[in-house]
Amino acid sequence: MEYLKITNWDKWQSYRKDRGQPPWIKVHRRLLRNLEWVDMSDSERGQLVSLWLLAADHDGVIPASPSKIQKLCYLTKQPNIKKFIELGFLEYDGFHDINDVTMASPRRQVDQPKAEAEYTKAEAEYTKADKASKTPYGEFKNVKLTGKEYGKLIELFGEDGTKERIENLSAYVASKGKKYSSHYATILSWDRKNNGFKQRKKKNEKYPDDPMPDNVFLHFEEYEAWLERHPEYTEE
């Protein structure tokens, strides 16, 4: 019979082999930043998690039959195996007897500190890989964005608008030595401040001798200085 294997099963599911059938599987939080995971529908994500649960009984191996998987996982419809393979979540394991595959014994597995340490190590490796996937942008090459983040900015602001925002952030970070956990979130935050700032400015008649800067992106330092001079305005 032909079988499929969960990609990188041993890397992300750290079990004690001598502890028997695992009572749990690990679903890493950073899946939310995985492009292939994000591109799937809600039902497809649910199917994939069901496949992971099924795979825990045979050390990451499942039958390569959509109809059998549907029955074993109690799914309402057959999973799209081809799509999961194309996205890299599954890979072919060839033809063999399922008895040749390590099967967990009926004895329940106990969650041990060693397993948690392995999880922490795997999570750190995933974080490192995630950071490495970001491309530096801007004149000073200090604005780092993933391909998906950059594409989202293009959708929101167009190529010229995206370039303007990246360059302004790049110059600001270089001149001030600022550090941000997410440059993508920073650009969006600046844009919201700029739009809200413009709306508030239209209604503001309190500071005729000390007007606000016209554009947060072009005059961010002046904007911050203005807020320091008028802290009460941040509450409006």
C-alpha positions as CSV (number, residue, x, y, z in Angstrom):
1,M,0.0,0.0,0.0
2,E,1.2,3.5,-0.7
3,Y,1.8,6.0,2.1
4,L,2.4,9.6,2.7
5,K,4.7,11.2,5.3
6,I,4.2,14.5,7.2
7,T,7.1,16.8,6.1
8,N,9.7,17.3,8.9
9,W,7.6,15.3,11.4
10,D,10.6,14.4,13.6
11,K,11.7,18.0,13.7
12,W,8.4,19.5,14.9
13,Q,7.0,16.6,16.9
14,S,9.4,15.7,19.7
15,Y,8.1,12.5,21.4
16,R,9.8,10.1,23.8
17,K,9.8,6.9,21.6
18,D,9.7,4.7,24.7
19,R,6.6,6.4,26.1
20,G,4.0,5.0,23.8
21,Q,1.2,6.7,22.0
22,P,1.4,10.5,22.3
23,P,-1.6,12.2,23.9
24,W,-1.0,15.4,21.9
25,I,0.6,16.9,18.8
26,K,2.3,20.3,18.6
27,V,0.8,23.0,16.5
28,H,3.4,25.8,16.4
29,R,2.1,29.4,16.7
30,R,4.4,30.5,13.9
31,L,2.2,28.7,11.4
32,L,0.3,32.0,11.4
33,R,3.3,33.5,9.6
34,N,3.7,30.6,7.2
35,L,2.6,31.7,3.7
36,E,1.3,28.3,2.7
37,W,-0.8,28.0,5.8
38,V,-2.2,31.4,5.4
39,D,-3.2,30.7,1.8
40,M,-5.3,27.7,2.7
41,S,-9.0,27.9,3.5
42,D,-10.3,27.3,7.1
43,S,-11.5,23.9,6.1
44,E,-8.2,22.9,4.6
45,R,-6.4,23.9,7.7
46,G,-8.7,21.8,9.8
47,Q,-8.1,18.9,7.5
48,L,-4.4,19.3,7.8
49,V,-4.5,19.3,11.6
50,S,-6.6,16.1,11.4
51,L,-3.9,14.5,9.2
52,W,-1.3,15.4,11.9
53,L,-3.5,13.8,14.6
54,L,-3.8,10.7,12.4
55,A,0.0,10.6,11.7
56,A,0.8,10.6,15.4
57,D,-0.2,6.9,15.5
58,H,2.4,5.9,13.0
59,D,5.4,8.2,13.5
60,G,4.3,10.7,10.9
61,V,3.0,8.3,8.3
62,I,-0.6,8.2,6.9
63,P,-2.2,6.2,4.0
64,A,-2.1,7.9,0.6
65,S,-5.8,7.4,0.1
66,P,-8.2,10.4,0.5
67,S,-11.1,8.1,1.1
68,K,-9.3,6.2,3.9
69,I,-8.2,9.4,5.5
70,Q,-11.7,10.7,5.3
71,K,-13.0,7.7,7.2
72,L,-10.2,7.6,9.8
73,C,-10.4,11.3,10.5
74,Y,-14.2,11.5,10.4
75,L,-14.1,14.3,7.8
76,T,-17.2,15.4,5.9
77,K,-15.3,15.3,2.6
78,Q,-12.1,13.9,1.2
79,P,-8.9,16.0,1.8
80,N,-7.1,17.6,-1.1
81,I,-3.9,15.5,-0.8
82,K,-2.4,16.9,-4.0
83,K,-2.6,20.5,-2.7
84,F,-1.0,19.5,0.7
85,I,1.8,17.9,-1.2
86,E,2.3,21.0,-3.5
87,L,2.4,23.3,-0.5
88,G,5.0,21.1,1.2
89,F,3.0,19.8,4.1
90,L,3.1,16.2,2.8
91,E,5.5,14.0,0.8
92,Y,5.3,10.5,-0.6
93,D,6.7,7.7,1.6
94,G,6.5,5.0,-1.0
95,F,5.0,1.5,-0.9
96,H,5.5,-0.6,2.2
97,D,3.8,-2.6,4.9
98,I,2.4,-0.3,7.6
99,N,3.7,-2.8,10.1
100,D,7.2,-1.7,9.1
101,V,6.4,1.8,10.4
102,T,7.0,2.5,14.0
103,M,3.6,2.5,15.6
104,A,2.9,3.9,19.1
105,S,1.9,1.4,21.7
106,P,-1.4,1.7,23.6
107,R,0.6,3.0,26.6
108,R,0.1,6.7,27.0
109,Q,3.0,9.1,26.7
110,V,3.9,11.4,29.5
111,D,4.9,15.0,28.7
112,Q,8.5,15.3,29.9
113,P,10.8,18.3,30.4
114,K,13.1,16.9,27.7
115,A,10.4,17.1,25.1
116,E,9.7,20.7,26.1
117,A,13.4,21.5,25.7
118,E,13.3,20.0,22.2
119,Y,10.2,22.1,21.4
120,T,12.0,25.3,22.6
121,K,15.0,24.4,20.4
122,A,12.7,23.7,17.4
123,E,10.8,27.0,17.9
124,A,14.1,28.9,18.1
125,E,15.2,27.3,14.8
126,Y,11.9,28.3,13.2
127,T,12.3,31.9,14.5
128,K,15.7,32.1,13.0
129,A,14.5,30.8,9.6
130,D,11.6,33.2,9.7
131,K,13.9,36.2,10.3
132,A,16.2,35.0,7.5
133,S,13.3,35.0,5.1
134,K,13.0,38.8,5.3
135,T,14.6,41.0,2.6
136,P,16.2,44.3,3.5
137,Y,14.8,47.4,1.8
138,G,15.5,51.2,1.8
139,E,18.6,53.3,1.1
140,F,20.3,51.9,4.3
141,K,19.0,48.4,3.8
142,N,17.6,48.4,7.3
143,V,13.9,48.0,6.7
144,K,13.2,44.2,6.6
145,L,10.1,42.8,5.1
146,T,8.9,39.3,4.0
147,G,7.7,38.9,0.5
148,K,4.1,38.7,1.7
149,E,4.5,41.9,3.7
150,Y,6.0,43.8,0.8
151,G,3.2,42.6,-1.5
152,K,0.6,43.8,1.0
153,L,2.2,47.2,1.1
154,I,2.1,47.4,-2.7
155,E,-1.6,46.5,-2.6
156,L,-2.3,49.2,0.0
157,F,-0.1,52.1,-1.2
158,G,1.1,51.2,-4.8
159,E,4.8,51.0,-5.8
160,D,5.5,54.7,-5.3
161,G,3.7,55.0,-2.0
162,T,5.4,51.8,-0.7
163,K,8.8,53.1,-1.7
164,E,8.2,56.5,-0.1
165,R,7.2,54.9,3.2
166,I,10.1,52.4,3.2
167,E,12.7,55.2,2.5
168,N,11.3,57.4,5.2
169,L,11.4,54.6,7.7
170,S,14.9,53.6,6.5
171,A,16.2,57.2,7.0
172,Y,14.5,57.5,10.4
173,V,15.9,54.2,11.7
174,A,19.4,55.1,10.5
175,S,19.4,58.5,12.0
176,K,17.9,57.6,15.3
177,G,19.1,54.1,15.8
178,K,15.6,53.0,16.5
179,K,14.7,49.3,16.6
180,Y,11.3,47.9,15.8
181,S,10.1,44.3,16.1
182,S,8.2,44.6,12.9
183,H,8.9,47.1,10.2
184,Y,5.7,46.1,8.4
185,A,3.6,46.9,11.5
186,T,5.6,50.2,11.9
187,I,4.8,51.4,8.4
188,L,1.1,50.6,8.9
189,S,1.1,52.3,12.3
190,W,2.7,55.5,10.8
191,D,0.1,55.5,8.0
192,R,-2.8,55.3,10.5
193,K,-1.2,58.1,12.5
194,N,-0.8,60.2,9.4
195,N,-4.4,59.7,8.3
196,G,-5.8,60.4,11.7
197,F,-3.4,63.3,12.1
198,K,-4.8,64.9,8.9
199,Q,-8.3,64.5,10.1
200,R,-7.6,66.0,13.5
201,K,-5.7,68.9,12.0
202,K,-8.7,70.0,10.0
203,K,-10.7,70.3,13.2
204,N,-7.9,71.8,15.2
205,E,-7.8,75.6,15.7
206,K,-6.1,75.6,19.1
207,Y,-2.5,76.1,17.9
208,P,-2.3,78.8,15.2
209,D,1.2,79.7,16.3
210,D,2.5,76.2,16.4
211,P,0.9,74.2,13.5
212,M,1.4,70.5,13.2
213,P,3.6,69.1,10.4
214,D,1.7,68.3,7.3
215,N,3.0,64.7,6.7
216,V,4.0,62.2,9.4
217,F,6.1,60.3,6.9
218,L,8.1,63.3,5.7
219,H,8.3,65.0,9.1
220,F,8.1,62.2,11.7
221,E,10.7,63.8,14.0
222,E,8.9,67.1,13.9
223,Y,5.6,65.3,14.6
224,E,7.0,63.6,17.7
225,A,8.5,66.9,18.9
226,W,5.1,68.6,18.4
227,L,3.3,65.9,20.5
228,E,5.9,66.4,23.2
229,R,5.0,70.1,23.3
230,H,1.3,69.3,23.3
231,P,0.8,66.1,25.3
232,E,-2.9,66.8,25.8
233,Y,-3.5,66.5,22.1
234,T,-2.6,62.8,22.0
235,E,-5.7,62.2,24.1
236,E,-8.1,63.6,21.5
